[in-house]
């Protein structure tokens, strides 16, 4: 499992209010970072199966913590809403005023 706080991607991904928290996990098979619910990850660790299911449906074989985070899974981003928030911020122009003033 690869979860690093130094990553530019968030470690804990808040979903909609009332939903549970999720975490990004890099898969050793496809090299992508997938969004996995905390409960699903905890259940897979407790069961000792060595794999868990991401929100996109991909069965994730967690990579070593020493491996760098992979590129984000587009299906996970769409399913969890992570990609929409980033696109919305860019579309609304957050940060443009501060860059123009510099």
N, CA, C and O atoms as CSV, one atom per row, in Angstrom:
chain,resi,resn,atom,element,x,y,z
A,1,UNK,N,N,0.847,-1.153,0.000
A,1,UNK,CA,C,0.000,0.000,0.000
A,1,UNK,C,C,0.894,1.217,0.000
A,1,UNK,O,O,1.847,1.284,0.776
A,2,UNK,N,N,0.606,2.178,-0.853
A,2,UNK,CA,C,1.424,3.376,-0.948
A,2,UNK,C,C,0.581,4.596,-0.619
A,2,UNK,O,O,-0.203,5.066,-1.443
A,3,UNK,N,N,0.751,5.101,0.592
A,3,UNK,CA,C,0.034,6.289,1.012
A,3,UNK,C,C,1.057,7.244,1.592
A,3,UNK,O,O,1.593,6.999,2.672
A,4,UNK,N,N,1.332,8.329,0.887
A,4,UNK,CA,C,2.348,9.257,1.347
A,4,UNK,C,C,1.758,10.634,1.517
A,4,UNK,O,O,1.002,11.089,0.658
A,5,UNK,N,N,2.084,11.314,2.609
A,5,UNK,CA,C,1.565,12.656,2.838
A,5,UNK,C,C,2.333,13.687,2.026
A,5,UNK,O,O,1.851,14.807,1.860
A,6,UNK,N,N,3.509,13.347,1.516
A,6,UNK,CA,C,4.306,14.275,0.735
A,6,UNK,C,C,3.816,14.372,-0.708
A,6,UNK,O,O,4.313,15.199,-1.472
A,7,UNK,N,N,2.871,13.556,-1.079
A,7,UNK,CA,C,2.347,13.545,-2.431
A,7,UNK,C,C,1.540,14.804,-2.711
A,7,UNK,O,O,0.900,15.330,-1.802
A,8,UNK,N,N,1.552,15.305,-3.955
A,8,UNK,CA,C,0.709,16.439,-4.286
A,8,UNK,C,C,-0.772,16.061,-4.254
A,8,UNK,O,O,-1.634,16.933,-4.149
A,9,UNK,N,N,-1.068,14.767,-4.344
A,9,UNK,CA,C,-2.442,14.317,-4.257
A,9,UNK,C,C,-2.811,14.149,-2.796
A,9,UNK,O,O,-1.955,13.814,-1.978
A,10,UNK,N,N,-4.085,14.380,-2.453
A,10,UNK,CA,C,-4.475,14.237,-1.051
A,10,UNK,C,C,-4.419,12.783,-0.603
A,10,UNK,O,O,-4.758,11.883,-1.372
A,11,UNK,N,N,-3.998,12.548,0.623
A,11,UNK,CA,C,-3.979,11.192,1.179
A,11,UNK,C,C,-5.373,10.756,1.548
A,11,UNK,O,O,-5.807,9.670,1.162
A,12,UNK,N,N,-6.080,11.579,2.284
A,12,UNK,CA,C,-7.466,11.293,2.627
A,12,UNK,C,C,-8.341,12.134,1.720
A,12,UNK,O,O,-8.201,13.355,1.653
A,13,UNK,N,N,-9.238,11.472,1.030
A,13,UNK,CA,C,-10.084,12.141,0.057
A,13,UNK,C,C,-11.484,12.259,0.635
A,13,UNK,O,O,-12.188,11.254,0.734
A,14,UNK,N,N,-11.910,13.463,1.021
A,14,UNK,CA,C,-13.274,13.585,1.520
A,14,UNK,C,C,-14.248,13.442,0.370
A,14,UNK,O,O,-14.094,14.089,-0.666
A,15,UNK,N,N,-15.239,12.609,0.546
A,15,UNK,CA,C,-16.271,12.455,-0.467
A,15,UNK,C,C,-17.417,13.371,-0.062
A,15,UNK,O,O,-17.189,14.332,0.673
A,16,UNK,N,N,-18.610,13.119,-0.503
A,16,UNK,CA,C,-19.728,13.986,-0.152
A,16,UNK,C,C,-20.025,13.865,1.333
A,16,UNK,O,O,-19.721,12.836,1.938
A,17,UNK,N,N,-20.621,14.909,1.941
A,17,UNK,CA,C,-20.919,14.845,3.369
A,17,UNK,C,C,-21.771,13.626,3.699
A,17,UNK,O,O,-22.721,13.306,2.985
A,18,UNK,N,N,-21.424,12.962,4.773
A,18,UNK,CA,C,-22.128,11.745,5.167
A,18,UNK,C,C,-21.453,10.489,4.640
A,18,UNK,O,O,-21.645,9.403,5.185
A,19,UNK,N,N,-20.664,10.633,3.586
A,19,UNK,CA,C,-19.926,9.485,3.067
A,19,UNK,C,C,-18.686,9.271,3.916
A,19,UNK,O,O,-18.250,10.158,4.649
A,20,UNK,N,N,-18.135,8.084,3.801
A,20,UNK,CA,C,-16.923,7.803,4.562
A,20,UNK,C,C,-15.690,8.344,3.856
A,20,UNK,O,O,-15.731,8.660,2.667
A,21,UNK,N,N,-14.606,8.447,4.590
A,21,UNK,CA,C,-13.336,8.917,4.038
A,21,UNK,C,C,-12.702,7.824,3.186
A,21,UNK,O,O,-12.959,6.634,3.370
A,22,UNK,N,N,-11.881,8.257,2.266
A,22,UNK,CA,C,-11.168,7.343,1.385
A,22,UNK,C,C,-9.697,7.706,1.376
A,22,UNK,O,O,-9.298,8.775,1.839
A,23,UNK,N,N,-8.903,6.799,0.844
A,23,UNK,CA,C,-7.462,7.004,0.759
A,23,UNK,C,C,-7.001,6.562,-0.621
A,23,UNK,O,O,-7.597,5.666,-1.219
A,24,UNK,N,N,-5.942,7.185,-1.129
A,24,UNK,CA,C,-5.395,6.748,-2.409
A,24,UNK,C,C,-4.357,5.661,-2.163
A,24,UNK,O,O,-3.500,5.784,-1.288
A,25,UNK,N,N,-4.450,4.609,-2.945
A,25,UNK,CA,C,-3.554,3.460,-2.827
A,25,UNK,C,C,-2.996,3.162,-4.213
A,25,UNK,O,O,-3.757,3.004,-5.168
A,26,UNK,N,N,-1.683,3.084,-4.327
A,26,UNK,CA,C,-1.060,2.767,-5.609
A,26,UNK,C,C,-1.085,1.262,-5.822
A,26,UNK,O,O,-0.703,0.492,-4.941
A,27,UNK,N,N,-1.535,0.855,-6.992
A,27,UNK,CA,C,-1.634,-0.565,-7.332
A,27,UNK,C,C,-0.322,-1.042,-7.952
A,27,UNK,O,O,0.225,-0.392,-8.843
A,28,UNK,N,N,0.173,-2.174,-7.478
A,28,UNK,CA,C,1.415,-2.736,-8.000
A,28,UNK,C,C,1.214,-3.318,-9.400
A,28,UNK,O,O,2.186,-3.484,-10.137
A,29,UNK,N,N,-0.014,-3.628,-9.777
A,29,UNK,CA,C,-0.273,-4.229,-11.089
A,29,UNK,C,C,-0.295,-3.196,-12.209
A,29,UNK,O,O,0.360,-3.369,-13.237
A,30,UNK,N,N,-1.063,-2.105,-12.000
A,30,UNK,CA,C,-1.190,-1.123,-13.087
A,30,UNK,C,C,-0.437,0.176,-12.817
A,30,UNK,O,O,-0.354,1.030,-13.700
A,31,UNK,N,N,0.115,0.342,-11.611
A,31,UNK,CA,C,0.914,1.518,-11.296
A,31,UNK,C,C,0.117,2.790,-11.066
A,31,UNK,O,O,0.709,3.860,-10.922
A,32,UNK,N,N,-1.202,2.708,-11.027
A,32,UNK,CA,C,-2.045,3.883,-10.821
A,32,UNK,C,C,-2.472,4.000,-9.366
A,32,UNK,O,O,-2.559,3.002,-8.650
A,33,UNK,N,N,-2.738,5.229,-8.938
A,33,UNK,CA,C,-3.278,5.475,-7.604
A,33,UNK,C,C,-4.792,5.404,-7.693
A,33,UNK,O,O,-5.416,6.123,-8.473
A,34,UNK,N,N,-5.372,4.533,-6.887
A,34,UNK,CA,C,-6.820,4.330,-6.871
A,34,UNK,C,C,-7.381,4.805,-5.544
A,34,UNK,O,O,-6.683,4.797,-4.530
A,35,UNK,N,N,-8.646,5.220,-5.549
A,35,UNK,CA,C,-9.332,5.651,-4.339
A,35,UNK,C,C,-10.011,4.435,-3.711
A,35,UNK,O,O,-10.814,3.754,-4.349
A,36,UNK,N,N,-9.670,4.179,-2.443
A,36,UNK,CA,C,-10.222,3.031,-1.718
A,36,UNK,C,C,-10.836,3.553,-0.426
A,36,UNK,O,O,-10.218,4.352,0.279
A,37,UNK,N,N,-12.042,3.108,-0.114
A,37,UNK,CA,C,-12.708,3.506,1.131
A,37,UNK,C,C,-11.941,2.939,2.321
A,37,UNK,O,O,-11.425,1.823,2.267
A,38,UNK,N,N,-11.874,3.725,3.397
A,38,UNK,CA,C,-11.157,3.271,4.593
A,38,UNK,C,C,-11.685,1.928,5.085
A,38,UNK,O,O,-10.904,1.053,5.458
A,39,UNK,N,N,-13.014,1.759,5.088
A,39,UNK,CA,C,-13.610,0.509,5.581
A,39,UNK,C,C,-13.184,-0.677,4.725
A,39,UNK,O,O,-12.905,-1.755,5.251
A,40,UNK,N,N,-13.133,-0.487,3.415
A,40,UNK,CA,C,-12.723,-1.572,2.510
A,40,UNK,C,C,-11.257,-1.927,2.745
A,40,UNK,O,O,-10.898,-3.104,2.782
A,41,UNK,N,N,-10.417,-0.915,2.902
A,41,UNK,CA,C,-9.000,-1.158,3.152
A,41,UNK,C,C,-8.796,-1.865,4.494
A,41,UNK,O,O,-8.006,-2.804,4.595
A,42,UNK,N,N,-9.510,-1.410,5.511
A,42,UNK,CA,C,-9.398,-2.039,6.833
A,42,UNK,C,C,-9.860,-3.493,6.797
A,42,UNK,O,O,-9.224,-4.360,7.396
A,43,UNK,N,N,-10.961,-3.764,6.099
A,43,UNK,CA,C,-11.452,-5.141,5.984
A,43,UNK,C,C,-10.450,-6.035,5.267
A,43,UNK,O,O,-10.247,-7.181,5.669
A,44,UNK,N,N,-9.821,-5.526,4.208
A,44,UNK,CA,C,-8.860,-6.351,3.466
A,44,UNK,C,C,-7.604,-6.612,4.298
A,44,UNK,O,O,-7.026,-7.697,4.238
A,45,UNK,N,N,-7.182,-5.599,5.080
A,45,UNK,CA,C,-6.018,-5.800,5.949
A,45,UNK,C,C,-6.327,-6.806,7.049
A,45,UNK,O,O,-5.495,-7.655,7.366
A,46,UNK,N,N,-7.527,-6.713,7.635
A,46,UNK,CA,C,-7.924,-7.638,8.704
A,46,UNK,C,C,-8.063,-9.061,8.178
A,46,UNK,O,O,-7.724,-10.019,8.872
A,47,UNK,N,N,-8.562,-9.200,6.950
A,47,UNK,CA,C,-8.746,-10.524,6.356
A,47,UNK,C,C,-7.434,-11.113,5.855
A,47,UNK,O,O,-7.334,-12.324,5.658
A,48,UNK,N,N,-6.425,-10.265,5.648
A,48,UNK,CA,C,-5.136,-10.744,5.167
A,48,UNK,C,C,-5.145,-11.184,3.717
A,48,UNK,O,O,-4.323,-12.006,3.311
A,49,UNK,N,N,-6.075,-10.640,2.924
A,49,UNK,CA,C,-6.183,-11.050,1.523
A,49,UNK,C,C,-5.090,-10.460,0.649
A,49,UNK,O,O,-4.714,-11.051,-0.363
A,50,UNK,N,N,-4.570,-9.281,1.039
A,50,UNK,CA,C,-3.512,-8.670,0.251
A,50,UNK,C,C,-4.004,-7.830,-0.898
A,50,UNK,O,O,-3.194,-7.291,-1.652
A,51,UNK,N,N,-5.314,-7.701,-1.058
A,51,UNK,CA,C,-5.860,-6.849,-2.107
A,51,UNK,C,C,-7.177,-6.237,-1.630
A,51,UNK,O,O,-7.798,-6.735,-0.691
A,52,UNK,N,N,-7.595,-5.156,-2.284
A,52,UNK,CA,C,-8.851,-4.490,-1.952
A,52,UNK,C,C,-9.464,-3.943,-3.238
A,52,UNK,O,O,-8.803,-3.889,-4.275
A,53,UNK,N,N,-10.712,-3.545,-3.163
A,53,UNK,CA,C,-11.415,-3.049,-4.342
A,53,UNK,C,C,-11.562,-1.533,-4.265
A,53,UNK,O,O,-12.061,-0.999,-3.275
A,54,UNK,N,N,-11.127,-0.853,-5.307
A,54,UNK,CA,C,-11.220,0.606,-5.386
A,54,UNK,C,C,-12.642,1.012,-5.754
A,54,UNK,O,O,-13.459,0.167,-6.121
A,55,UNK,N,N,-12.935,2.303,-5.655
A,55,UNK,CA,C,-14.274,2.788,-5.976
A,55,UNK,C,C,-14.607,2.610,-7.459
A,55,UNK,O,O,-15.780,2.599,-7.834
A,56,UNK,N,N,-13.583,2.472,-8.299
A,56,UNK,CA,C,-13.815,2.249,-9.729
A,56,UNK,C,C,-14.091,0.780,-10.049
A,56,UNK,O,O,-14.474,0.444,-11.170
A,57,UNK,N,N,-13.890,-0.106,-9.041
A,57,UNK,CA,C,-14.114,-1.529,-9.250
A,57,UNK,C,C,-12.840,-2.316,-9.494
A,57,UNK,O,O,-12.872,-3.547,-9.514
A,58,UNK,N,N,-11.726,-1.635,-9.679
A,58,UNK,CA,C,-10.433,-2.302,-9.905
A,58,UNK,C,C,-9.980,-2.999,-8.627
A,58,UNK,O,O,-10.061,-2.426,-7.541
A,59,UNK,N,N,-9.507,-4.226,-8.755
A,59,UNK,CA,C,-8.945,-4.939,-7.610
A,59,UNK,C,C,-7.495,-4.481,-7.467
A,59,UNK,O,O,-6.659,-4.742,-8.332
A,60,UNK,N,N,-7.213,-3.790,-6.352
A,60,UNK,CA,C,-5.920,-3.160,-6.124
A,60,UNK,C,C,-5.021,-4.078,-5.317
A,60,UNK,O,O,-5.397,-4.547,-4.243
A,61,UNK,N,N,-3.826,-4.332,-5.845
A,61,UNK,CA,C,-2.768,-5.006,-5.104
A,61,UNK,C,C,-1.844,-3.893,-4.627
A,61,UNK,O,O,-1.043,-3.385,-5.412
A,62,UNK,N,N,-1.939,-3.496,-3.339
A,62,UNK,CA,C,-1.172,-2.337,-2.873
A,62,UNK,C,C,0.330,-2.482,-3.114
A,62,UNK,O,O,0.925,-3.524,-2.841
A,63,UNK,N,N,0.918,-1.419,-3.627
A,63,UNK,CA,C,2.362,-1.385,-3.875
A,63,UNK,C,C,3.087,-1.094,-2.562
A,63,UNK,O,O,2.465,-0.737,-1.562
A,64,UNK,N,N,4.377,-1.247,-2.582
A,64,UNK,CA,C,5.218,-0.961,-1.423
A,64,UNK,C,C,5.105,0.508,-1.038
A,64,UNK,O,O,4.924,1.370,-1.898
A,65,UNK,N,N,5.211,0.787,0.252
A,65,UNK,CA,C,5.193,2.178,0.708
A,65,UNK,C,C,6.389,2.959,0.187
A,65,UNK,O,O,6.355,4.189,0.139
A,66,UNK,N,N,7.444,2.257,-0.201
A,66,UNK,CA,C,8.635,2.917,-0.729
A,66,UNK,C,C,8.465,3.346,-2.181
A,66,UNK,O,O,9.252,4.148,-2.683
A,67,UNK,N,N,7.448,2.821,-2.863
A,67,UNK,CA,C,7.240,3.187,-4.265
A,67,UNK,C,C,6.534,4.538,-4.353
A,67,UNK,O,O,5.712,4.865,-3.497
A,68,UNK,N,N,6.848,5.319,-5.377
A,68,UNK,CA,C,6.209,6.632,-5.530
A,68,UNK,C,C,4.744,6.469,-5.921
A,68,UNK,O,O,4.369,5.447,-6.494
A,69,UNK,N,N,3.913,7.465,-5.616
A,69,UNK,CA,C,2.502,7.391,-6.019
A,69,UNK,C,C,2.386,7.359,-7.535
A,69,UNK,O,O,3.144,8.025,-8.240
A,70,UNK,N,N,1.438,6.584,-8.024
A,70,UNK,CA,C,1.222,6.512,-9.460
A,70,UNK,C,C,0.293,7.613,-9.934
A,70,UNK,O,O,-0.239,8.380,-9.131
A,71,UNK,N,N,0.102,7.685,-11.240
A,71,UNK,CA,C,-0.871,8.622,-11.799
A,71,UNK,C,C,-2.253,8.230,-11.292
A,71,UNK,O,O,-2.530,7.046,-11.099
A,72,UNK,N,N,-3.107,9.199,-11.080
A,72,UNK,CA,C,-4.445,8.924,-10.563
A,72,UNK,C,C,-5.315,8.202,-11.570
A,72,UNK,O,O,-5.230,8.446,-12.773
A,73,UNK,N,N,-6.149,7.313,-11.068
A,73,UNK,CA,C,-7.117,6.595,-11.899
A,73,UNK,C,C,-8.247,7.555,-12.261
A,73,UNK,O,O,-8.852,8.160,-11.376
A,74,UNK,N,N,-8.535,7.699,-13.550
A,74,UNK,CA,C,-9.573,8.623,-13.994
A,74,UNK,C,C,-10.957,8.178,-13.555
A,74,UNK,O,O,-11.795,9.014,-13.218
A,75,UNK,N,N,-11.214,6.857,-13.553
A,75,UNK,CA,C,-12.515,6.366,-13.107
A,75,UNK,C,C,-12.728,6.631,-11.625
A,75,UNK,O,O,-13.830,6.993,-11.212
A,76,UNK,N,N,-11.684,6.453,-10.820
A,76,UNK,CA,C,-11.783,6.749,-9.384
A,76,UNK,C,C,-12.047,8.229,-9.165
A,76,UNK,O,O,-12.856,8.598,-8.314
A,77,UNK,N,N,-11.370,9.079,-9.927
A,77,UNK,CA,C,-11.548,10.526,-9.792
A,77,UNK,C,C,-12.990,10.917,-10.110
A,77,UNK,O,O,-13.588,11.725,-9.399
A,78,UNK,N,N,-13.536,10.353,-11.157
A,78,UNK,CA,C,-14.918,10.663,-11.525
A,78,UNK,C,C,-15.906,10.101,-10.509
A,78,UNK,O,O,-16.875,10.771,-10.151
A,79,UNK,N,N,-15.670,8.883,-10.045
A,79,UNK,CA,C,-16.569,8.241,-9.100
A,79,UNK,C,C,-16.565,8.947,-7.755
A,79,UNK,O,O,-17.620,9.140,-7.151
A,80,UNK,N,N,-15.381,9.335,-7.278
A,80,UNK,CA,C,-15.273,9.943,-5.955
A,80,UNK,C,C,-15.461,11.451,-5.986
A,80,UNK,O,O,-15.649,12.066,-4.936
A,81,UNK,N,N,-15.416,12.060,-7.163
A,81,UNK,CA,C,-15.602,13.495,-7.282
A,81,UNK,C,C,-14.323,14.290,-7.125
A,81,UNK,O,O,-14.372,15.520,-7.144
A,82,UNK,N,N,-13.183,13.641,-6.971
A,82,UNK,CA,C,-11.919,14.352,-6.792
A,82,UNK,C,C,-11.602,15.184,-8.026
A,82,UNK,O,O,-11.198,16.340,-7.896
A,83,UNK,N,N,-11.772,14.638,-9.194
A,83,UNK,CA,C,-11.469,15.346,-10.429
A,83,UNK,C,C,-12.382,16.536,-10.662
A,83,UNK,O,O,-11.944,17.558,-11.191
A,84,UNK,N,N,-13.648,16.417,-10.272
A,84,UNK,CA,C,-14.591,17.521,-10.466
A,84,UNK,C,C,-14.203,18.718,-9.621
A,84,UNK,O,O,-14.293,19.851,-10.094
A,85,UNK,N,N,-13.769,18.501,-8.368
A,85,UNK,CA,C,-13.387,19.616,-7.509
A,85,UNK,C,C,-12.189,20.352,-8.098
A,85,UNK,O,O,-12.160,21.583,-8.098
A,86,UNK,N,N,-11.203,19.615,-8.599
A,86,UNK,CA,C,-10.009,20.241,-9.164
A,86,UNK,C,C,-10.367,21.033,-10.419
A,86,UNK,O,O,-9.884,22.150,-10.607
A,87,UNK,N,N,-11.210,20.462,-11.276
A,87,UNK,CA,C,-11.615,21.161,-12.494
A,87,UNK,C,C,-12.448,22.389,-12.168
A,87,UNK,O,O,-12.311,23.425,-12.819
A,88,UNK,N,N,-13.324,22.279,-11.147
A,88,UNK,CA,C,-14.168,23.406,-10.772
A,88,UNK,C,C,-13.317,24.562,-10.270
A,88,UNK,O,O,-13.577,25.711,-10.625
A,89,UNK,N,N,-12.309,24.285,-9.455
A,89,UNK,CA,C,-11.424,25.346,-8.961
A,89,UNK,C,C,-10.736,26.044,-10.133
A,89,UNK,O,O,-10.638,27.271,-10.160
A,90,UNK,N,N,-10.265,25.264,-11.092
A,90,UNK,CA,C,-9.578,25.847,-12.249
A,90,UNK,C,C,-10.553,26.680,-13.076
A,90,UNK,O,O,-10.202,27.757,-13.559
A,91,UNK,N,N,-11.780,26.180,-13.237
A,91,UNK,CA,C,-12.774,26.880,-14.041
A,91,UNK,C,C,-13.195,28.182,-13.370
A,91,UNK,O,O,-13.430,29.183,-14.048
A,92,UNK,N,N,-13.293,28.173,-12.023
A,92,UNK,CA,C,-13.702,29.374,-11.301
A,92,UNK,C,C,-12.571,30.392,-11.198
A,92,UNK,O,O,-12.811,31.543,-10.834
A,93,UNK,N,N,-11.346,29.984,-11.512
A,93,UNK,CA,C,-10.234,30.907,-11.544
A,93,UNK,C,C,-9.573,31.157,-10.205
A,93,UNK,O,O,-8.938,32.195,-10.021
A,94,UNK,N,N,-9.706,30.226,-9.258
A,94,UNK,CA,C,-9.042,30.406,-7.980
A,94,UNK,C,C,-7.549,30.485,-8.208
A,94,UNK,O,O,-6.979,29.664,-8.926
A,95,UNK,N,N,-6.918,31.470,-7.602
A,95,UNK,CA,C,-5.483,31.612,-7.707
A,95,UNK,C,C,-5.044,32.563,-8.802
A,95,UNK,O,O,-3.882,32.969,-8.827
A,96,UNK,N,N,-5.929,32.928,-9.699
A,96,UNK,CA,C,-5.527,33.835,-10.797
A,96,UNK,C,C,-5.217,35.232,-10.276
A,96,UNK,O,O,-4.240,35.848,-10.700
A,97,UNK,N,N,-6.036,35.736,-9.365
A,97,UNK,CA,C,-5.830,37.094,-8.839
A,97,UNK,C,C,-4.487,37.198,-8.109
A,97,UNK,O,O,-3.776,38.194,-8.239
A,98,UNK,N,N,-4.156,36.171,-7.351
A,98,UNK,CA,C,-2.885,36.210,-6.613
A,98,UNK,C,C,-1.709,36.132,-7.576
A,98,UNK,O,O,-0.671,36.745,-7.324
A,99,UNK,N,N,-1.845,35.397,-8.669
A,99,UNK,CA,C,-0.753,35.302,-9.637
A,99,UNK,C,C,-0.606,36.627,-10.395
A,99,UNK,O,O,0.512,37.044,-10.699
A,100,UNK,N,N,-1.728,37.288,-10.701
A,100,UNK,CA,C,-1.693,38.539,-11.451
A,100,UNK,C,C,-1.084,39.655,-10.611
A,100,UNK,O,O,-0.433,40.554,-11.144
A,101,UNK,N,N,-1.298,39.596,-9.289
A,101,UNK,CA,C,-0.768,40.629,-8.398
A,101,UNK,C,C,0.736,40.470,-8.184
A,101,UNK,O,O,1.407,41.422,-7.788
A,102,UNK,N,N,1.262,39.293,-8.439
A,102,UNK,CA,C,2.700,39.049,-8.199
A,102,UNK,C,C,3.567,39.710,-9.227
A,102,UNK,O,O,4.792,39.600,-9.165
